[in-house]
Amino acid sequence: MSLLGKLKETDPKRNVLFTAIETLKEELEIELFYEEYVKYLRRHGNENPEMVAKSNIGYALGYYDQKTADRWFKALPGISHPIFGKNIFSVAPEKAFETGLEIAKLIALLRTFSLFSDFP
């Protein structure tokens, strides 16, 4: 069974990405998870699974402590938070929340002009 499959079995109702972030400690495990996660996203119709994987992992790392994020950033140098880059801990939580709200409002506005009608 694949690493991703084993992680999914750990908690089938939970997003496997969060299980992986909390479980995997070794660089090789993290790299293997990334490869399998990209394949998983590709099988599920993502047109650019590498970009989606990097964005998802980078975003999710914002919910964890710096030690955890640094471990994943080291194992996967191409990963960063989609808004704050690798400096996710230099931003106060309140500022991060406000920035997220501003971006959501901007996307909603752009959708009204059909500029991002296919944006998730």
LUMZAKOL-814371 format. One line per field, with one value per residue (C-alpha): residue in one letter; x, y, z negated; residue number from 1. Coordinates in steps of 0.1 Angstrom, whole numbers, always signed. Layout:
code: A,...
X: X,...
Y: Y,...
Z: Z,...
pos: NUM,...
***
This chain:
code: M,S,L,L,G,K,L,K,E,T,D,P,K,R,N,V,L,F,T,A,I,E,T,L,K,E,E,L,E,I,E,L,F,Y,E,E,Y,V,K,Y,L,R,R,H,G,N,E,N,P,E,M,V,A,K,S,N,I,G,Y,A,L,G,Y,Y,D,Q,K,T,A,D,R,W,F,K,A,L,P,G,I,S,H,P,I,F,G,K,N,I,F,S,V,A,P,E,K,A,F,E,T,G,L,E,I,A,K,L,I,A,L,L,R,T,F,S,L,F,S,D,F,P
X: +0,+12,+22,-7,-31,-17,-21,-57,-65,-53,-83,-105,-128,-99,-80,-49,-27,-32,-26,+7,+19,+13,+27,+57,+90,+117,+126,+123,+88,+78,+92,+75,+42,+45,+51,+21,-1,+7,-3,-35,-44,-36,-59,-87,-86,-63,-48,-17,-13,+22,+9,-21,+0,+25,-3,-23,+8,+20,-14,-19,+15,+2,-19,+12,+41,+73,+93,+68,+66,+104,+107,+84,+100,+134,+122,+103,+122,+96,+68,+57,+25,+5,+2,+30,+57,+81,+77,+43,+54,+64,+27,+5,-25,-49,-31,-32,-69,-75,-54,-74,-107,-93,-83,-117,-135,-112,-119,-157,-155,-135,-160,-188,-169,-164,-126,-123,-155,-135,-115,-123
Y: +0,+35,+60,+82,+52,+43,+79,+80,+48,+65,+89,+83,+113,+138,+155,+133,+164,+174,+138,+138,+171,+159,+124,+126,+136,+125,+143,+112,+104,+140,+139,+105,+119,+149,+126,+105,+135,+150,+117,+116,+152,+143,+112,+134,+158,+186,+202,+214,+190,+202,+238,+227,+204,+232,+257,+233,+222,+258,+270,+241,+247,+281,+262,+246,+257,+270,+238,+217,+242,+245,+207,+206,+237,+220,+187,+205,+237,+247,+249,+282,+297,+311,+345,+349,+328,+311,+340,+328,+334,+370,+379,+383,+360,+389,+404,+370,+368,+404,+397,+365,+385,+412,+385,+368,+401,+409,+374,+379,+413,+399,+371,+397,+409,+373,+377,+347,+328,+295,+304,+280
Z: +0,+8,-19,-10,-13,-47,-59,-46,-65,-97,-96,-65,-71,-74,-47,-42,-38,-75,-86,-66,-80,-116,-110,-86,-102,-77,-45,-24,-37,-30,+5,+12,-1,+22,+52,+43,+36,+70,+86,+66,+76,+113,+111,+98,+127,+116,+147,+128,+99,+90,+85,+66,+43,+36,+29,+7,-13,-17,-28,-53,-69,-80,-106,-122,-143,-128,-135,-115,-86,-85,-83,-52,-36,-40,-25,+3,+12,+39,+13,-2,-15,+14,-1,-27,-11,-36,-60,-74,-110,-104,-100,-131,-130,-129,-99,-81,-87,-75,-44,-37,-39,-15,+10,+8,+14,+43,+59,+53,+70,+100,+104,+108,+139,+151,+149,+125,+133,+132,+101,+72
pos: 1,2,3,4,5,6,7,8,9,10,11,12,13,14,15,16,17,18,19,20,21,22,23,24,25,26,27,28,29,30,31,32,33,34,35,36,37,38,39,40,41,42,43,44,45,46,47,48,49,50,51,52,53,54,55,56,57,58,59,60,61,62,63,64,65,66,67,68,69,70,71,72,73,74,75,76,77,78,79,80,81,82,83,84,85,86,87,88,89,90,91,92,93,94,95,96,97,98,99,100,101,102,103,104,105,106,107,108,109,110,111,112,113,114,115,116,117,118,119,120
***
